């Protein structure tokens, strides 16, 4: 890394110790910014890099709640309002035992550039809690969400900070959070949260948007290589919202998704994933992935050990969680002839894996570009709320498709401009950074 970038990076490490995911996200952006060396002295003069790495506001708070047995439980809540140069903070809430400040900062930092790439007026933020909704009753989840929002509500608003869902936070949790916000503020401020139910301010396509967007981005990558999804084997990790709708859009585009996974293992279905069965097990019954193989039959198999990336595929859509796909997995995929990898999750590929793909000539779409469809459609939901309007599914999907195609084009054009043709990582980071940096300069030292 260039000396001045390295010095700033060292300062970031010293100021944010014990946060490896955040360090990883910052380093990836800094390495891309080496391509701008000497082109924009104004960025250094205005201290843009250090200001970008320091969140505008970091909130940590206690979340007390009572379980069904009457026991008082305590969790920790987080909201990192990272950068508002382009608009109100925008980013999801994650409820999972792995959540800590470093995880939220990594996600919020990525969100800055992802939101910038959408071309919509939204800043970057992220939040969540170490609360685990798995195995909890609806009543327990409601009481937790109400306690969480009792603190969070004083820091958010449709012109300030607009949370959405993420891992562990679906329409049920958003409903409980919104209900408490409405109760505390005495306002029906629909634009304060996105991912709402369709009956009370939500947007069509929002549920599908992240998975759809990742598949659309992958399709654009294939088109740039004069290829397509038609008849190609597709590997998908995860079995939550992103994975399910990445599978659905892949099937619509002619691909054959053959895998899905959860923390217990993965399934391989050479006939192609039965989406209705997967939805029934994971969304309705909240079951485990092995049940899919047991009920599907016809050669579908469950694998407890190993990696879902051991399965030979032409296209890979990692859609589970951060750093799920490592160097060994990347080498296996490359040796099996994978053509394109597009991240449906946030930073699911380790830096070593990304380097393997780069050296092997595999097309690699980073999460800040490939999975930007979710936040883009959240912003479209905000537009509908602001105008007291609702759009059709087809119109909203068309807007999503246009946004994803524009992001793909922006990444390729920017990569060419800075001398790294075909490098989606550099293209995404540089394009996202420049827009935010220019806005920060225009707004002064604030």
C-alpha positions as CSV (number, residue, x, y, z in Angstrom):
1,X,0.0,0.0,0.0
2,X,1.2,3.5,-0.8
3,X,2.9,5.3,2.1
4,X,0.3,7.9,2.9
5,X,-2.5,5.3,2.6
6,X,-0.6,3.0,4.8
7,X,-0.1,5.7,7.4
8,X,-3.8,6.4,7.5
9,X,-4.6,2.7,7.7
10,X,-2.2,2.2,10.6
11,X,-4.0,5.1,12.4
12,X,-7.3,3.4,11.8
13,X,-6.0,0.1,13.2
14,X,-4.7,1.9,16.3
15,X,-8.0,3.7,16.9
16,X,-10.2,0.7,16.3
17,X,-8.4,-2.2,17.9
18,X,-10.0,-5.7,18.0
19,X,-12.3,-5.1,15.0
20,X,-10.9,-7.4,12.2
21,X,-13.9,-7.3,9.9
22,X,-13.8,-3.5,10.0
23,X,-10.1,-3.5,9.3
24,X,-10.6,-5.8,6.4
25,X,-13.3,-3.6,4.8
26,X,-11.1,-0.5,5.2
27,X,-8.1,-2.2,3.7
28,X,-10.0,-3.3,0.6
29,X,-11.1,0.2,-0.1
30,X,-7.7,1.7,0.5
31,X,-6.0,-0.8,-1.8
32,X,-8.4,0.3,-4.5
33,X,-7.8,3.9,-3.9
34,X,-4.1,3.5,-4.8
35,X,-5.3,3.8,-8.4
36,X,-6.2,7.4,-7.7
37,X,-2.7,8.4,-6.6
38,X,-1.9,11.9,-7.8
39,X,-5.3,12.5,-9.4
40,X,-7.2,14.1,-6.6
41,X,-4.9,16.1,-4.2
42,X,-8.0,17.8,-2.8
43,X,-9.0,14.6,-1.1
44,X,-5.9,14.6,1.0
45,X,-6.1,18.3,1.7
46,X,-9.6,17.9,3.1
47,X,-8.6,14.8,5.2
48,X,-11.3,12.8,3.5
49,X,-9.9,9.3,4.2
50,X,-9.6,9.8,8.0
51,X,-13.0,11.4,8.1
52,X,-14.6,8.6,6.2
53,X,-13.1,6.0,8.5
54,X,-14.5,7.8,11.6
55,X,-18.3,7.3,12.0
56,X,-20.3,10.5,12.5
57,X,-22.0,8.9,15.5
58,X,-21.7,5.5,17.3
59,X,-24.6,4.4,19.6
60,X,-24.3,1.5,22.1
61,X,-27.2,0.9,24.5
62,X,-28.7,-1.6,26.9
63,X,-31.8,-3.5,25.8
64,X,-33.6,-5.1,28.8
65,X,-36.5,-7.4,28.2
66,X,-38.5,-10.2,29.9
67,X,-38.7,-13.7,28.5
68,X,-41.7,-16.0,28.7
69,X,-40.6,-17.4,32.0
70,X,-40.5,-14.0,33.5
71,X,-36.7,-13.8,33.6
72,X,-35.1,-10.4,32.8
73,X,-32.7,-10.6,29.9
74,X,-30.1,-8.0,28.8
75,X,-28.8,-7.5,25.3
76,X,-26.7,-4.8,23.8
77,X,-28.0,-2.6,21.0
78,X,-25.9,-0.8,18.3
79,X,-26.4,1.9,15.7
80,X,-23.5,3.3,13.8
81,X,-24.6,6.4,11.8
82,X,-21.5,6.5,9.6
83,X,-21.8,9.1,6.8
84,X,-24.7,11.4,5.8
85,X,-23.0,13.4,3.0
86,X,-25.4,12.0,0.4
87,X,-28.5,11.7,2.5
88,X,-30.0,10.3,5.7
89,X,-28.2,7.3,7.1
90,X,-29.5,4.1,5.6
91,X,-28.7,0.5,6.5
92,X,-30.2,-2.5,8.1
93,X,-30.5,-3.9,11.6
94,X,-29.0,-7.3,12.3
95,X,-30.1,-9.5,15.3
96,X,-27.6,-12.2,15.7
97,X,-25.2,-13.4,18.6
98,X,-22.2,-12.5,16.5
99,X,-23.1,-8.8,16.4
100,X,-20.6,-6.4,18.1
101,X,-19.4,-2.9,17.4
102,X,-16.7,-4.1,14.9
103,X,-19.2,-6.0,12.9
104,X,-21.6,-3.1,12.8
105,X,-18.8,-0.7,11.8
106,X,-17.7,-3.0,9.0
107,X,-21.2,-3.2,7.7
108,X,-21.8,0.5,8.0
109,X,-18.5,1.4,6.2
110,X,-19.4,-0.9,3.3
111,X,-22.9,0.7,3.3
112,X,-21.5,4.1,2.5
113,X,-20.1,3.0,-0.8
114,X,-22.9,0.6,-1.6
115,X,-25.5,3.4,-1.2
116,X,-23.4,5.8,-3.2
117,X,-23.3,3.3,-6.1
118,X,-27.1,3.2,-6.3
119,X,-27.2,6.8,-7.4
120,X,-30.0,7.5,-4.8
121,X,-29.7,10.2,-2.1
122,X,-28.9,7.9,0.9
123,X,-26.0,7.9,3.4
124,X,-24.5,4.9,5.1
125,X,-25.3,3.4,8.5
126,X,-25.9,0.0,10.2
127,X,-27.1,-1.4,13.5
128,X,-28.4,-4.4,15.4
129,X,-28.1,-6.4,18.5
130,X,-26.5,-9.6,19.9
131,X,-30.1,-10.8,20.5
132,X,-30.8,-14.2,18.8
133,X,-34.4,-14.5,17.6
134,X,-34.0,-18.1,16.7
135,X,-36.1,-20.3,19.0
136,X,-37.8,-17.3,20.7
137,X,-41.6,-16.9,20.8
138,X,-43.4,-14.1,19.0
139,X,-44.1,-12.5,22.4
140,X,-40.4,-12.6,23.3
141,X,-39.4,-11.1,20.0
142,X,-42.0,-8.4,20.3
143,X,-40.9,-7.4,23.8
144,X,-37.3,-7.3,22.7
145,X,-38.1,-5.2,19.6
146,X,-40.2,-2.7,21.7
147,X,-37.3,-2.3,24.2
148,X,-34.8,-1.9,21.4
149,X,-36.9,0.8,19.7
150,X,-37.6,2.6,23.0
151,X,-33.9,3.7,22.9
152,X,-33.4,3.8,19.2
153,X,-36.4,6.0,18.3
154,X,-34.7,9.2,19.6
155,X,-31.9,8.8,17.1
156,X,-33.8,8.0,13.9
157,X,-36.3,9.6,11.5
158,X,-37.1,9.8,7.8
159,X,-34.8,12.7,7.3
160,X,-32.2,11.5,9.8
161,X,-31.6,7.7,9.8
162,X,-33.8,5.0,8.2
163,X,-33.1,1.5,9.4
164,X,-34.2,-1.7,7.5
165,X,-33.9,-5.4,8.1
166,X,-30.9,-7.7,7.9
167,X,-30.0,-11.1,9.3
168,X,-32.6,-12.0,12.0
169,X,-34.8,-9.0,11.1
170,X,-37.6,-9.6,8.7
171,X,-41.1,-8.2,8.3
172,X,-42.2,-9.5,11.7
173,X,-39.4,-7.7,13.5
174,X,-39.9,-4.6,11.4
175,X,-43.6,-4.6,12.3
176,X,-42.9,-4.7,16.0
177,X,-40.2,-2.0,15.7
178,X,-42.4,0.3,13.7
179,X,-45.4,-0.2,16.0
180,X,-43.3,0.9,19.0
181,X,-41.9,3.9,17.1
182,X,-45.4,5.0,16.2
183,X,-46.5,4.5,19.8
184,X,-43.6,6.6,21.2
185,X,-43.7,9.4,18.7
186,X,-47.5,9.6,18.0
187,X,-46.7,9.8,14.3
188,X,-47.3,7.5,11.4
189,X,-44.0,8.2,9.8
190,X,-43.8,5.4,7.3
191,X,-40.5,6.5,5.9
192,X,-38.6,5.9,9.1
193,X,-38.2,2.1,8.5
194,X,-38.1,0.1,5.3
195,X,-38.9,-3.5,4.7
196,X,-42.4,-2.9,6.0
197,X,-45.5,-5.1,5.2
198,X,-47.4,-4.3,2.1
199,X,-50.5,-3.4,4.1
200,X,-48.8,-0.7,6.0
201,X,-46.4,1.2,3.8
202,X,-44.1,-1.5,2.4
203,X,-42.9,-1.8,-1.2
204,X,-43.4,-4.6,-3.7
205,X,-40.1,-6.2,-4.6
206,X,-38.4,-5.2,-1.4
207,X,-38.5,-8.7,-0.1
208,X,-37.0,-10.0,-3.3
209,X,-34.7,-7.1,-4.0
210,X,-31.3,-8.2,-2.6
211,X,-31.4,-11.7,-4.1
212,X,-32.9,-10.5,-7.3
213,X,-30.3,-7.7,-7.5
214,X,-27.4,-10.2,-7.0
215,X,-28.6,-12.4,-9.8
216,X,-29.3,-9.5,-12.1
217,X,-25.7,-8.2,-11.4
218,X,-24.3,-11.6,-12.1
219,X,-26.3,-11.7,-15.4
220,X,-24.7,-8.4,-16.4
221,X,-21.3,-9.8,-15.6
222,X,-22.0,-12.8,-17.8
223,X,-23.3,-10.6,-20.7
224,X,-20.0,-8.6,-20.5
225,X,-18.3,-12.0,-21.1
226,X,-20.8,-12.8,-23.9
227,X,-22.3,-15.5,-21.8
228,X,-25.6,-16.1,-20.0
229,X,-27.3,-18.1,-17.2
230,X,-28.9,-20.5,-19.7
231,X,-28.5,-24.0,-18.6
232,X,-25.6,-23.2,-16.3
233,X,-25.2,-24.8,-12.8
234,X,-25.4,-22.2,-10.0
235,X,-24.1,-22.5,-6.5
236,X,-25.9,-20.5,-3.8
237,X,-25.0,-20.5,-0.1
238,X,-27.5,-19.7,2.6
239,X,-31.2,-20.3,2.7
240,X,-32.6,-17.1,4.0
241,X,-34.2,-14.2,2.2
242,X,-31.2,-13.3,0.0
243,X,-30.5,-16.9,-1.0
244,X,-34.2,-17.8,-1.7
245,X,-34.7,-14.9,-4.1
246,X,-31.3,-15.2,-5.7
247,X,-32.4,-18.8,-6.5
248,X,-35.8,-17.5,-7.8
249,X,-34.3,-14.9,-10.2
250,X,-31.6,-17.3,-11.3
251,X,-34.3,-19.8,-12.4
252,X,-36.1,-17.0,-14.2
253,X,-32.9,-16.1,-16.1
254,X,-32.5,-19.8,-17.2
255,X,-29.9,-20.9,-14.6
256,X,-30.1,-24.1,-12.6
257,X,-29.4,-23.4,-8.9
258,X,-28.4,-26.7,-7.3
259,X,-27.3,-25.8,-3.7
260,X,-28.5,-24.1,-0.5
261,X,-27.1,-24.2,3.0
262,X,-27.5,-23.2,6.6
263,X,-25.2,-23.5,9.7
264,X,-25.9,-27.3,9.9
265,X,-24.6,-28.1,6.4
266,X,-25.8,-27.9,2.7
267,X,-28.0,-29.6,0.2
268,X,-27.2,-30.5,-3.4
269,X,-30.2,-31.0,-5.8
270,X,-29.0,-31.9,-9.3
271,X,-32.5,-31.5,-10.6
272,X,-32.5,-27.8,-9.5
273,X,-33.7,-26.5,-6.2
274,X,-37.4,-26.9,-5.5
275,X,-38.1,-23.3,-4.4
276,X,-41.6,-24.0,-3.0
277,X,-40.3,-26.7,-0.8
278,X,-37.3,-24.6,0.3
279,X,-39.6,-21.7,1.2
280,X,-42.0,-24.0,3.1
281,X,-39.2,-25.3,5.2
282,X,-37.2,-22.2,5.8
283,X,-39.8,-19.3,5.8
284,X,-42.9,-21.0,7.0
285,X,-41.7,-23.8,9.3
286,X,-38.3,-22.1,10.2
287,X,-36.7,-25.6,9.8
288,X,-33.2,-26.8,9.0
289,X,-31.8,-27.4,5.6
290,X,-31.4,-31.2,6.0
291,X,-35.2,-31.4,6.0
292,X,-35.1,-30.3,2.3
293,X,-33.2,-33.4,1.3
294,X,-35.3,-35.7,3.4
295,X,-38.6,-34.4,1.8
296,X,-37.4,-33.8,-1.7
297,X,-36.0,-37.2,-2.6
298,X,-35.0,-37.9,-6.2
299,X,-31.3,-37.7,-5.5
300,X,-31.2,-34.5,-3.4
301,X,-28.6,-35.0,-0.7
302,X,-27.6,-33.3,2.5
303,X,-23.9,-32.9,3.4
304,X,-23.1,-32.1,7.0
305,X,-19.3,-31.6,6.7
306,X,-17.2,-29.8,4.1
307,X,-18.2,-26.7,2.1
308,X,-21.0,-25.9,-0.2
309,X,-18.3,-24.6,-2.5
310,X,-17.0,-28.1,-3.0
311,X,-19.8,-28.6,-5.5
312,X,-18.8,-27.9,-9.1
313,X,-20.7,-24.9,-10.5
314,X,-20.5,-22.4,-13.3
315,X,-21.7,-19.4,-11.3
316,X,-21.5,-18.8,-7.5
317,X,-23.7,-16.5,-5.4
318,X,-22.4,-16.6,-1.8
319,X,-25.4,-15.3,0.1
320,X,-25.0,-16.4,3.7
321,X,-22.6,-14.2,5.8
322,X,-19.2,-12.5,6.0
323,X,-16.0,-14.5,5.2
324,X,-17.9,-17.7,4.5
325,X,-15.8,-18.4,1.3
326,X,-12.1,-18.7,2.0
327,X,-8.9,-19.2,-0.1
328,X,-9.3,-23.0,-0.2
329,X,-13.0,-22.7,-1.4
330,X,-12.0,-20.2,-4.1
331,X,-9.3,-22.5,-5.4
332,X,-11.8,-25.3,-5.5
333,X,-14.3,-23.2,-7.4
334,X,-11.7,-22.0,-9.8
335,X,-10.4,-25.5,-10.5
336,X,-13.9,-26.6,-11.1
337,X,-14.3,-23.9,-13.8
338,X,-16.5,-21.3,-12.1
339,X,-16.9,-18.3,-14.5
340,X,-18.5,-15.6,-12.3
341,X,-18.9,-15.0,-8.5
342,X,-21.3,-12.3,-7.3
343,X,-21.6,-11.6,-3.6
344,X,-25.2,-11.7,-2.3
345,X,-24.1,-11.3,1.3
346,X,-21.9,-8.6,2.7
347,X,-18.2,-9.5,2.3
348,X,-18.7,-13.3,2.2
349,X,-15.3,-13.8,0.4
350,X,-12.1,-13.4,2.3
351,X,-9.3,-11.2,0.7
352,X,-7.4,-14.3,-0.1
353,X,-10.4,-15.8,-1.9
354,X,-10.8,-12.6,-3.9
355,X,-7.1,-12.7,-5.0
356,X,-7.5,-16.3,-6.1
357,X,-10.5,-15.3,-8.3
358,X,-8.5,-12.3,-9.7
359,X,-5.5,-14.5,-10.6
360,X,-7.7,-17.2,-12.1
361,X,-9.5,-14.7,-14.3
362,X,-12.9,-15.4,-12.6
363,X,-15.3,-12.5,-12.7
364,X,-15.9,-11.2,-9.2
365,X,-18.7,-8.9,-8.2
366,X,-18.2,-7.4,-4.6
367,X,-21.1,-7.2,-2.3
368,X,-21.2,-3.4,-2.3
369,X,-22.1,-3.6,-5.9
370,X,-23.7,-7.0,-6.4
371,X,-26.1,-6.9,-3.4
372,X,-27.0,-3.2,-3.6
373,X,-30.5,-4.1,-4.8
374,X,-31.8,-4.4,-1.3
375,X,-30.9,-0.9,-0.2
376,X,-31.8,0.5,-3.6
377,X,-35.4,-0.8,-3.3
378,X,-35.5,0.4,0.3
379,X,-34.9,3.9,-1.1
380,X,-37.6,3.3,-3.6
381,X,-39.9,2.4,-0.7
382,X,-38.9,5.7,0.9
383,X,-39.9,7.5,-2.3
384,X,-43.3,5.8,-2.3
385,X,-43.9,6.7,1.4
386,X,-42.9,10.3,0.8
387,X,-45.4,10.7,-2.0
388,X,-48.1,8.6,-0.3
389,X,-48.0,6.3,-3.4
390,X,-47.6,2.6,-4.2
391,X,-46.0,1.2,-7.4
392,X,-46.7,-2.1,-9.2
393,X,-44.4,-5.1,-8.9
394,X,-43.4,-4.8,-12.6
395,X,-42.6,-1.1,-12.4
396,X,-40.6,-1.5,-9.2
397,X,-38.7,-4.5,-10.5
398,X,-37.9,-2.5,-13.7
399,X,-36.5,0.3,-11.5
400,X,-34.4,-2.2,-9.6
401,X,-33.1,-3.8,-12.8
402,X,-32.2,-0.4,-14.2
403,X,-30.3,0.5,-11.0
404,X,-28.3,-2.8,-11.0
405,X,-27.4,-2.4,-14.7
406,X,-26.2,1.1,-14.0
407,X,-24.1,-0.1,-11.1
408,X,-22.5,-2.7,-13.3
409,X,-21.8,-0.2,-16.0
410,X,-20.4,2.3,-13.5
411,X,-18.0,-0.3,-12.0
412,X,-16.7,-1.4,-15.4
413,X,-16.4,2.2,-16.7
414,X,-14.5,3.4,-13.6
415,X,-12.2,0.4,-13.6
416,X,-11.3,1.1,-17.2
417,X,-10.7,4.8,-16.3
418,X,-8.2,4.0,-13.5
419,X,-6.3,1.4,-15.5
420,X,-7.8,-1.7,-14.0
421,X,-10.1,-3.0,-16.7
422,X,-12.6,-5.7,-15.6
423,X,-11.8,-5.2,-11.9
424,X,-15.2,-4.8,-10.3
425,X,-13.7,-4.4,-6.8
426,X,-11.6,-1.4,-7.9
427,X,-14.4,0.0,-10.0
428,X,-17.0,-0.2,-7.2
429,X,-14.7,1.2,-4.5
430,X,-13.4,4.1,-6.6
431,X,-16.8,5.1,-8.0
432,X,-18.5,4.9,-4.6
433,X,-15.7,6.8,-2.9
434,X,-15.4,9.7,-5.3
435,X,-19.1,10.6,-5.1
436,X,-19.1,10.6,-1.3
437,X,-15.7,12.4,-1.1
438,X,-16.9,15.2,-3.5
439,X,-20.0,15.7,-1.4
440,X,-18.0,15.9,1.8
441,X,-15.7,18.5,0.3
442,X,-18.8,20.5,-0.9
443,X,-20.3,20.4,2.6
444,X,-17.2,21.6,4.4
445,X,-15.4,20.2,7.5
446,X,-18.5,18.9,9.4
